[in-house]
């Protein structure tokens, strides 16, 4: 059986290095968790979700592919099901940026993370750097008409530039970033035409200035 990942999940998979234990938080159907095992990119995956129904789907998929002995299914919210330093890499995707920030406020349980927030990526980047984490790779992915930020971070200390806070770290090598910039520019033009000199207008002037 071949698992067909969407572009967002495929980028997360590609960004991860091979690890002994990977934790997939909010695993949903478990496609990403199973892919790591199928391709031997992890010896073991801890798949967590707040939904019993989602975990059941993940369990059935793992059983179908004879991977049950390498996947640890855990019911729970956020990082609560994990023990300190139990995983080599924690992946948190499919959740809002503020929810991810809350998780980081509650516990730091790993030295490497991949975040794929549904929104509030700017605030998440600020939180990452205030949590003694450093962004190593940060790209945008266009998947089914929606732009997603995929962020890989490790323990460390560094500063976050204003440009990186809004746009990410690897924009020059990111093909979808140009499409995203064009979308922002179109929105800015519409805002300026509808309400010149408004706060939104000034904000977009500031944002566009970072792109120059």
C-alpha positions, 0 to 999 in steps of 0.5 A: 500500500502506498500512502499519498501525502498532501503537499503540506504533509509531504513537506513535513516528511521531507523536512524531517531527518531520520530519527529513532523516535518521532512524536506526531501530535494531533495525528488525525488519520495517521498518514504521516506517522505511518509514512515515517515507518513505511520509509524507515525514517523512524524506528518508532512513532508515538501518535497522539490525538485528542480524538479516540475516533482519529486514533482508531483510524490510525490504529487500523491503518497501522494494522493493515500495514503490519506496523502495529509493533512500531507505533504507540497510540496515545489519547490526550491533549497537546504534549501531555501524553509525552514524557520528557525527552521521550521523542527525538523529534516532535511534529505538531501540525494541523493546529492553530498557532495559538494552540501550539504556543500554549503547548510550548508554554506548558511544556518543553519535551524535546530538542527538535520540532517541526511546526505546521500552524494553520494560522498565527505563524508570526506569533509562533515564530516569536514564541519559538525564539523566546523558548530557547529554540532556533528556526533552522528551516522555514518555508511556505507550501501552497496546498489546495489553495491554502498557504501553510508555514512549515517550520523546523526548529532546534534548541539554541539561542539566536535572534529573529530578524523582522524579515524572518518573523513575517516571511520565514527563513528560506524564502529564496529557495522556496518556490511557493513563496513568490506566489505568496508574495504576489497574493500579499501584494494583490491584497495590499493594493485592494486595501490601499484602494478601498481605505487609503491612510487607514491602519491596514494600509500602513500595515501593508506598506510596512509589510511590503517594505520588508520584501524590498 
